[in-house]
Amino acid sequence: MGKLGAGITLLVVGAVLTFALTIDIPGIGKDTLGIILMAAGVLAIGFWLMTENGYRRGGSYVEDSAPVVDDGVAPVRRRRRFL
């Protein structure tokens, strides 16, 4: 939840700088800074969605390793252990 909260915070702070404030910051374009912060917020939320999506769709799994022997017998199905 921390990464999502950071992304939302960046998005909100950037929107406030761009659209709500009418002050002048010497040496810094507040609109440019706001757009950069909003873009960083969107990227952070996108990365969060990409990393969290795998865990919600069944999670990742580890297959039990077994030595490979070719003796003409049909292989046994491997069990899956969920992390």
Phi and psi restraints in degrees (range 20) as a CNS / XPLOR table:
assign (resid 1 and name C) (resid 2 and name N)
       (resid 2 and name CA) (resid 2 and name C) 1.0 -64.5 20.0 2
assign (resid 2 and name N) (resid 2 and name CA)
       (resid 2 and name C) (resid 3 and name N) 1.0 -40.6 20.0 2
assign (resid 2 and name C) (resid 3 and name N)
       (resid 3 and name CA) (resid 3 and name C) 1.0 -69.5 20.0 2
assign (resid 3 and name N) (resid 3 and name CA)
       (resid 3 and name C) (resid 4 and name N) 1.0 -37.0 20.0 2
assign (resid 3 and name C) (resid 4 and name N)
       (resid 4 and name CA) (resid 4 and name C) 1.0 -66.3 20.0 2
assign (resid 4 and name N) (resid 4 and name CA)
       (resid 4 and name C) (resid 5 and name N) 1.0 -43.7 20.0 2
assign (resid 4 and name C) (resid 5 and name N)
       (resid 5 and name CA) (resid 5 and name C) 1.0 -62.5 20.0 2
assign (resid 5 and name N) (resid 5 and name CA)
       (resid 5 and name C) (resid 6 and name N) 1.0 -38.5 20.0 2
assign (resid 5 and name C) (resid 6 and name N)
       (resid 6 and name CA) (resid 6 and name C) 1.0 -66.4 20.0 2
assign (resid 6 and name N) (resid 6 and name CA)
       (resid 6 and name C) (resid 7 and name N) 1.0 -39.9 20.0 2
assign (resid 6 and name C) (resid 7 and name N)
       (resid 7 and name CA) (resid 7 and name C) 1.0 -65.2 20.0 2
assign (resid 7 and name N) (resid 7 and name CA)
       (resid 7 and name C) (resid 8 and name N) 1.0 -42.4 20.0 2
assign (resid 7 and name C) (resid 8 and name N)
       (resid 8 and name CA) (resid 8 and name C) 1.0 -65.6 20.0 2
assign (resid 8 and name N) (resid 8 and name CA)
       (resid 8 and name C) (resid 9 and name N) 1.0 -39.6 20.0 2
assign (resid 8 and name C) (resid 9 and name N)
       (resid 9 and name CA) (resid 9 and name C) 1.0 -62.5 20.0 2
assign (resid 9 and name N) (resid 9 and name CA)
       (resid 9 and name C) (resid 10 and name N) 1.0 -45.7 20.0 2
assign (resid 9 and name C) (resid 10 and name N)
       (resid 10 and name CA) (resid 10 and name C) 1.0 -61.0 20.0 2
assign (resid 10 and name N) (resid 10 and name CA)
       (resid 10 and name C) (resid 11 and name N) 1.0 -40.5 20.0 2
assign (resid 10 and name C) (resid 11 and name N)
       (resid 11 and name CA) (resid 11 and name C) 1.0 -63.4 20.0 2
assign (resid 11 and name N) (resid 11 and name CA)
       (resid 11 and name C) (resid 12 and name N) 1.0 -45.1 20.0 2
assign (resid 11 and name C) (resid 12 and name N)
       (resid 12 and name CA) (resid 12 and name C) 1.0 -68.3 20.0 2
assign (resid 12 and name N) (resid 12 and name CA)
       (resid 12 and name C) (resid 13 and name N) 1.0 -44.5 20.0 2
assign (resid 12 and name C) (resid 13 and name N)
       (resid 13 and name CA) (resid 13 and name C) 1.0 -63.1 20.0 2
assign (resid 13 and name N) (resid 13 and name CA)
       (resid 13 and name C) (resid 14 and name N) 1.0 -41.5 20.0 2
assign (resid 13 and name C) (resid 14 and name N)
       (resid 14 and name CA) (resid 14 and name C) 1.0 -63.7 20.0 2
assign (resid 14 and name N) (resid 14 and name CA)
       (resid 14 and name C) (resid 15 and name N) 1.0 -40.1 20.0 2
assign (resid 14 and name C) (resid 15 and name N)
       (resid 15 and name CA) (resid 15 and name C) 1.0 -65.9 20.0 2
assign (resid 15 and name N) (resid 15 and name CA)
       (resid 15 and name C) (resid 16 and name N) 1.0 -40.0 20.0 2
assign (resid 15 and name C) (resid 16 and name N)
       (resid 16 and name CA) (resid 16 and name C) 1.0 -64.2 20.0 2
assign (resid 16 and name N) (resid 16 and name CA)
       (resid 16 and name C) (resid 17 and name N) 1.0 -44.0 20.0 2
assign (resid 16 and name C) (resid 17 and name N)
       (resid 17 and name CA) (resid 17 and name C) 1.0 -62.9 20.0 2
assign (resid 17 and name N) (resid 17 and name CA)
       (resid 17 and name C) (resid 18 and name N) 1.0 -39.8 20.0 2
assign (resid 17 and name C) (resid 18 and name N)
       (resid 18 and name CA) (resid 18 and name C) 1.0 -76.6 20.0 2
assign (resid 18 and name N) (resid 18 and name CA)
       (resid 18 and name C) (resid 19 and name N) 1.0 -46.2 20.0 2
assign (resid 18 and name C) (resid 19 and name N)
       (resid 19 and name CA) (resid 19 and name C) 1.0 -105.5 20.0 2
assign (resid 19 and name N) (resid 19 and name CA)
       (resid 19 and name C) (resid 20 and name N) 1.0 -26.8 20.0 2
assign (resid 19 and name C) (resid 20 and name N)
       (resid 20 and name CA) (resid 20 and name C) 1.0 -102.1 20.0 2
assign (resid 20 and name N) (resid 20 and name CA)
       (resid 20 and name C) (resid 21 and name N) 1.0 -31.1 20.0 2
assign (resid 20 and name C) (resid 21 and name N)
       (resid 21 and name CA) (resid 21 and name C) 1.0 -88.1 20.0 2
assign (resid 21 and name N) (resid 21 and name CA)
       (resid 21 and name C) (resid 22 and name N) 1.0 143.0 20.0 2
assign (resid 21 and name C) (resid 22 and name N)
       (resid 22 and name CA) (resid 22 and name C) 1.0 -117.6 20.0 2
assign (resid 22 and name N) (resid 22 and name CA)
       (resid 22 and name C) (resid 23 and name N) 1.0 16.2 20.0 2
assign (resid 22 and name C) (resid 23 and name N)
       (resid 23 and name CA) (resid 23 and name C) 1.0 -86.3 20.0 2
assign (resid 23 and name N) (resid 23 and name CA)
       (resid 23 and name C) (resid 24 and name N) 1.0 161.0 20.0 2
assign (resid 23 and name C) (resid 24 and name N)
       (resid 24 and name CA) (resid 24 and name C) 1.0 -105.8 20.0 2
assign (resid 24 and name N) (resid 24 and name CA)
       (resid 24 and name C) (resid 25 and name N) 1.0 128.9 20.0 2
assign (resid 24 and name C) (resid 25 and name N)
       (resid 25 and name CA) (resid 25 and name C) 1.0 -104.3 20.0 2
assign (resid 25 and name N) (resid 25 and name CA)
       (resid 25 and name C) (resid 26 and name N) 1.0 116.6 20.0 2
assign (resid 25 and name C) (resid 26 and name N)
       (resid 26 and name CA) (resid 26 and name C) 1.0 -65.3 20.0 2
assign (resid 26 and name N) (resid 26 and name CA)
       (resid 26 and name C) (resid 27 and name N) 1.0 129.9 20.0 2
assign (resid 26 and name C) (resid 27 and name N)
       (resid 27 and name CA) (resid 27 and name C) 1.0 85.8 20.0 2
assign (resid 27 and name N) (resid 27 and name CA)
       (resid 27 and name C) (resid 28 and name N) 1.0 -9.0 20.0 2
assign (resid 27 and name C) (resid 28 and name N)
       (resid 28 and name CA) (resid 28 and name C) 1.0 -132.1 20.0 2
assign (resid 28 and name N) (resid 28 and name CA)
       (resid 28 and name C) (resid 29 and name N) 1.0 130.2 20.0 2
assign (resid 28 and name C) (resid 29 and name N)
       (resid 29 and name CA) (resid 29 and name C) 1.0 -80.4 20.0 2
assign (resid 29 and name N) (resid 29 and name CA)
       (resid 29 and name C) (resid 30 and name N) 1.0 111.7 20.0 2
assign (resid 29 and name C) (resid 30 and name N)
       (resid 30 and name CA) (resid 30 and name C) 1.0 -65.9 20.0 2
assign (resid 30 and name N) (resid 30 and name CA)
       (resid 30 and name C) (resid 31 and name N) 1.0 -32.8 20.0 2
assign (resid 30 and name C) (resid 31 and name N)
       (resid 31 and name CA) (resid 31 and name C) 1.0 -66.6 20.0 2
assign (resid 31 and name N) (resid 31 and name CA)
       (resid 31 and name C) (resid 32 and name N) 1.0 -42.6 20.0 2
assign (resid 31 and name C) (resid 32 and name N)
       (resid 32 and name CA) (resid 32 and name C) 1.0 -64.2 20.0 2
assign (resid 32 and name N) (resid 32 and name CA)
       (resid 32 and name C) (resid 33 and name N) 1.0 -44.4 20.0 2
assign (resid 32 and name C) (resid 33 and name N)
       (resid 33 and name CA) (resid 33 and name C) 1.0 -62.6 20.0 2
assign (resid 33 and name N) (resid 33 and name CA)
       (resid 33 and name C) (resid 34 and name N) 1.0 -40.2 20.0 2
assign (resid 33 and name C) (resid 34 and name N)
       (resid 34 and name CA) (resid 34 and name C) 1.0 -64.0 20.0 2
assign (resid 34 and name N) (resid 34 and name CA)
       (resid 34 and name C) (resid 35 and name N) 1.0 -41.5 20.0 2
assign (resid 34 and name C) (resid 35 and name N)
       (resid 35 and name CA) (resid 35 and name C) 1.0 -66.6 20.0 2
assign (resid 35 and name N) (resid 35 and name CA)
       (resid 35 and name C) (resid 36 and name N) 1.0 -39.3 20.0 2
assign (resid 35 and name C) (resid 36 and name N)
       (resid 36 and name CA) (resid 36 and name C) 1.0 -62.8 20.0 2
assign (resid 36 and name N) (resid 36 and name CA)
       (resid 36 and name C) (resid 37 and name N) 1.0 -43.6 20.0 2
assign (resid 36 and name C) (resid 37 and name N)
       (resid 37 and name CA) (resid 37 and name C) 1.0 -65.5 20.0 2
assign (resid 37 and name N) (resid 37 and name CA)
       (resid 37 and name C) (resid 38 and name N) 1.0 -39.0 20.0 2
assign (resid 37 and name C) (resid 38 and name N)
       (resid 38 and name CA) (resid 38 and name C) 1.0 -65.5 20.0 2
assign (resid 38 and name N) (resid 38 and name CA)
       (resid 38 and name C) (resid 39 and name N) 1.0 -40.5 20.0 2
assign (resid 38 and name C) (resid 39 and name N)
       (resid 39 and name CA) (resid 39 and name C) 1.0 -64.6 20.0 2
assign (resid 39 and name N) (resid 39 and name CA)
       (resid 39 and name C) (resid 40 and name N) 1.0 -40.3 20.0 2
assign (resid 39 and name C) (resid 40 and name N)
       (resid 40 and name CA) (resid 40 and name C) 1.0 -64.7 20.0 2
assign (resid 40 and name N) (resid 40 and name CA)
       (resid 40 and name C) (resid 41 and name N) 1.0 -37.1 20.0 2
assign (resid 40 and name C) (resid 41 and name N)
       (resid 41 and name CA) (resid 41 and name C) 1.0 -65.1 20.0 2
assign (resid 41 and name N) (resid 41 and name CA)
       (resid 41 and name C) (resid 42 and name N) 1.0 -42.3 20.0 2
assign (resid 41 and name C) (resid 42 and name N)
       (resid 42 and name CA) (resid 42 and name C) 1.0 -64.3 20.0 2
assign (resid 42 and name N) (resid 42 and name CA)
       (resid 42 and name C) (resid 43 and name N) 1.0 -41.8 20.0 2
assign (resid 42 and name C) (resid 43 and name N)
       (resid 43 and name CA) (resid 43 and name C) 1.0 -63.2 20.0 2
assign (resid 43 and name N) (resid 43 and name CA)
       (resid 43 and name C) (resid 44 and name N) 1.0 -42.6 20.0 2
assign (resid 43 and name C) (resid 44 and name N)
       (resid 44 and name CA) (resid 44 and name C) 1.0 -63.1 20.0 2
assign (resid 44 and name N) (resid 44 and name CA)
       (resid 44 and name C) (resid 45 and name N) 1.0 -41.8 20.0 2
assign (resid 44 and name C) (resid 45 and name N)
       (resid 45 and name CA) (resid 45 and name C) 1.0 -66.5 20.0 2
assign (resid 45 and name N) (resid 45 and name CA)
       (resid 45 and name C) (resid 46 and name N) 1.0 -39.8 20.0 2
assign (resid 45 and name C) (resid 46 and name N)
       (resid 46 and name CA) (resid 46 and name C) 1.0 -62.4 20.0 2
assign (resid 46 and name N) (resid 46 and name CA)
       (resid 46 and name C) (resid 47 and name N) 1.0 -44.0 20.0 2
assign (resid 46 and name C) (resid 47 and name N)
       (resid 47 and name CA) (resid 47 and name C) 1.0 -63.6 20.0 2
assign (resid 47 and name N) (resid 47 and name CA)
       (resid 47 and name C) (resid 48 and name N) 1.0 -38.6 20.0 2
assign (resid 47 and name C) (resid 48 and name N)
       (resid 48 and name CA) (resid 48 and name C) 1.0 -62.9 20.0 2
assign (resid 48 and name N) (resid 48 and name CA)
       (resid 48 and name C) (resid 49 and name N) 1.0 -43.3 20.0 2
assign (resid 48 and name C) (resid 49 and name N)
       (resid 49 and name CA) (resid 49 and name C) 1.0 -63.2 20.0 2
assign (resid 49 and name N) (resid 49 and name CA)
       (resid 49 and name C) (resid 50 and name N) 1.0 -38.8 20.0 2
assign (resid 49 and name C) (resid 50 and name N)
       (resid 50 and name CA) (resid 50 and name C) 1.0 -67.7 20.0 2
assign (resid 50 and name N) (resid 50 and name CA)
       (resid 50 and name C) (resid 51 and name N) 1.0 -38.5 20.0 2
assign (resid 50 and name C) (resid 51 and name N)
       (resid 51 and name CA) (resid 51 and name C) 1.0 -79.8 20.0 2
assign (resid 51 and name N) (resid 51 and name CA)
       (resid 51 and name C) (resid 52 and name N) 1.0 -34.8 20.0 2
assign (resid 51 and name C) (resid 52 and name N)
       (resid 52 and name CA) (resid 52 and name C) 1.0 -80.3 20.0 2
assign (resid 52 and name N) (resid 52 and name CA)
       (resid 52 and name C) (resid 53 and name N) 1.0 -22.5 20.0 2
assign (resid 52 and name C) (resid 53 and name N)
       (resid 53 and name CA) (resid 53 and name C) 1.0 -63.9 20.0 2
assign (resid 53 and name N) (resid 53 and name CA)
       (resid 53 and name C) (resid 54 and name N) 1.0 -35.2 20.0 2
assign (resid 53 and name C) (resid 54 and name N)
       (resid 54 and name CA) (resid 54 and name C) 1.0 -66.6 20.0 2
assign (resid 54 and name N) (resid 54 and name CA)
       (resid 54 and name C) (resid 55 and name N) 1.0 -33.9 20.0 2
assign (resid 54 and name C) (resid 55 and name N)
       (resid 55 and name CA) (resid 55 and name C) 1.0 -76.7 20.0 2
assign (resid 55 and name N) (resid 55 and name CA)
       (resid 55 and name C) (resid 56 and name N) 1.0 -25.9 20.0 2
assign (resid 55 and name C) (resid 56 and name N)
       (resid 56 and name CA) (resid 56 and name C) 1.0 -83.8 20.0 2
assign (resid 56 and name N) (resid 56 and name CA)
       (resid 56 and name C) (resid 57 and name N) 1.0 -17.3 20.0 2
assign (resid 56 and name C) (resid 57 and name N)
       (resid 57 and name CA) (resid 57 and name C) 1.0 -102.6 20.0 2
assign (resid 57 and name N) (resid 57 and name CA)
       (resid 57 and name C) (resid 58 and name N) 1.0 45.7 20.0 2
assign (resid 57 and name C) (resid 58 and name N)
       (resid 58 and name CA) (resid 58 and name C) 1.0 101.7 20.0 2
assign (resid 58 and name N) (resid 58 and name CA)
       (resid 58 and name C) (resid 59 and name N) 1.0 -11.4 20.0 2
assign (resid 58 and name C) (resid 59 and name N)
       (resid 59 and name CA) (resid 59 and name C) 1.0 77.6 20.0 2
assign (resid 59 and name N) (resid 59 and name CA)
       (resid 59 and name C) (resid 60 and name N) 1.0 175.4 20.0 2
assign (resid 59 and name C) (resid 60 and name N)
       (resid 60 and name CA) (resid 60 and name C) 1.0 -94.0 20.0 2
assign (resid 60 and name N) (resid 60 and name CA)
       (resid 60 and name C) (resid 61 and name N) 1.0 158.2 20.0 2
assign (resid 60 and name C) (resid 61 and name N)
       (resid 61 and name CA) (resid 61 and name C) 1.0 -136.2 20.0 2
assign (resid 61 and name N) (resid 61 and name CA)
       (resid 61 and name C) (resid 62 and name N) 1.0 160.8 20.0 2
assign (resid 61 and name C) (resid 62 and name N)
       (resid 62 and name CA) (resid 62 and name C) 1.0 -121.3 20.0 2
assign (resid 62 and name N) (resid 62 and name CA)
       (resid 62 and name C) (resid 63 and name N) 1.0 127.6 20.0 2
assign (resid 62 and name C) (resid 63 and name N)
       (resid 63 and name CA) (resid 63 and name C) 1.0 -86.3 20.0 2
assign (resid 63 and name N) (resid 63 and name CA)
       (resid 63 and name C) (resid 64 and name N) 1.0 140.5 20.0 2
assign (resid 63 and name C) (resid 64 and name N)
       (resid 64 and name CA) (resid 64 and name C) 1.0 -65.4 20.0 2
assign (resid 64 and name N) (resid 64 and name CA)
       (resid 64 and name C) (resid 65 and name N) 1.0 132.0 20.0 2
assign (resid 64 and name C) (resid 65 and name N)
       (resid 65 and name CA) (resid 65 and name C) 1.0 -87.4 20.0 2
assign (resid 65 and name N) (resid 65 and name CA)
       (resid 65 and name C) (resid 66 and name N) 1.0 139.3 20.0 2
assign (resid 65 and name C) (resid 66 and name N)
       (resid 66 and name CA) (resid 66 and name C) 1.0 -138.3 20.0 2
assign (resid 66 and name N) (resid 66 and name CA)
       (resid 66 and name C) (resid 67 and name N) 1.0 146.5 20.0 2
assign (resid 66 and name C) (resid 67 and name N)
       (resid 67 and name CA) (resid 67 and name C) 1.0 -64.6 20.0 2
assign (resid 67 and name N) (resid 67 and name CA)
       (resid 67 and name C) (resid 68 and name N) 1.0 143.1 20.0 2
assign (resid 67 and name C) (resid 68 and name N)
       (resid 68 and name CA) (resid 68 and name C) 1.0 -90.4 20.0 2
assign (resid 68 and name N) (resid 68 and name CA)
       (resid 68 and name C) (resid 69 and name N) 1.0 119.8 20.0 2
assign (resid 68 and name C) (resid 69 and name N)
       (resid 69 and name CA) (resid 69 and name C) 1.0 -126.6 20.0 2
assign (resid 69 and name N) (resid 69 and name CA)
       (resid 69 and name C) (resid 70 and name N) 1.0 126.3 20.0 2
assign (resid 69 and name C) (resid 70 and name N)
       (resid 70 and name CA) (resid 70 and name C) 1.0 -101.9 20.0 2
assign (resid 70 and name N) (resid 70 and name CA)
       (resid 70 and name C) (resid 71 and name N) 1.0 89.6 20.0 2
assign (resid 70 and name C) (resid 71 and name N)
       (resid 71 and name CA) (resid 71 and name C) 1.0 -115.3 20.0 2
assign (resid 71 and name N) (resid 71 and name CA)
       (resid 71 and name C) (resid 72 and name N) 1.0 14.0 20.0 2
assign (resid 71 and name C) (resid 72 and name N)
       (resid 72 and name CA) (resid 72 and name C) 1.0 85.1 20.0 2
assign (resid 72 and name N) (resid 72 and name CA)
       (resid 72 and name C) (resid 73 and name N) 1.0 -0.8 20.0 2
assign (resid 72 and name C) (resid 73 and name N)
       (resid 73 and name CA) (resid 73 and name C) 1.0 -95.1 20.0 2
assign (resid 73 and name N) (resid 73 and name CA)
       (resid 73 and name C) (resid 74 and name N) 1.0 143.0 20.0 2
assign (resid 73 and name C) (resid 74 and name N)
       (resid 74 and name CA) (resid 74 and name C) 1.0 -60.7 20.0 2
assign (resid 74 and name N) (resid 74 and name CA)
       (resid 74 and name C) (resid 75 and name N) 1.0 139.8 20.0 2
assign (resid 74 and name C) (resid 75 and name N)
       (resid 75 and name CA) (resid 75 and name C) 1.0 -69.1 20.0 2
assign (resid 75 and name N) (resid 75 and name CA)
       (resid 75 and name C) (resid 76 and name N) 1.0 151.5 20.0 2
assign (resid 75 and name C) (resid 76 and name N)
       (resid 76 and name CA) (resid 76 and name C) 1.0 -85.3 20.0 2
assign (resid 76 and name N) (resid 76 and name CA)
       (resid 76 and name C) (resid 77 and name N) 1.0 140.4 20.0 2
assign (resid 76 and name C) (resid 77 and name N)
       (resid 77 and name CA) (resid 77 and name C) 1.0 -64.5 20.0 2
assign (resid 77 and name N) (resid 77 and name CA)
       (resid 77 and name C) (resid 78 and name N) 1.0 137.6 20.0 2
assign (resid 77 and name C) (resid 78 and name N)
       (resid 78 and name CA) (resid 78 and name C) 1.0 -81.1 20.0 2
assign (resid 78 and name N) (resid 78 and name CA)
       (resid 78 and name C) (resid 79 and name N) 1.0 143.0 20.0 2
assign (resid 78 and name C) (resid 79 and name N)
       (resid 79 and name CA) (resid 79 and name C) 1.0 -83.4 20.0 2
assign (resid 79 and name N) (resid 79 and name CA)
       (resid 79 and name C) (resid 80 and name N) 1.0 149.0 20.0 2
assign (resid 79 and name C) (resid 80 and name N)
       (resid 80 and name CA) (resid 80 and name C) 1.0 -107.7 20.0 2
assign (resid 80 and name N) (resid 80 and name CA)
       (resid 80 and name C) (resid 81 and name N) 1.0 131.3 20.0 2
assign (resid 80 and name C) (resid 81 and name N)
       (resid 81 and name CA) (resid 81 and name C) 1.0 -106.6 20.0 2
assign (resid 81 and name N) (resid 81 and name CA)
       (resid 81 and name C) (resid 82 and name N) 1.0 124.4 20.0 2
assign (resid 81 and name C) (resid 82 and name N)
       (resid 82 and name CA) (resid 82 and name C) 1.0 -85.8 20.0 2
assign (resid 82 and name N) (resid 82 and name CA)
       (resid 82 and name C) (resid 83 and name N) 1.0 141.9 20.0 2
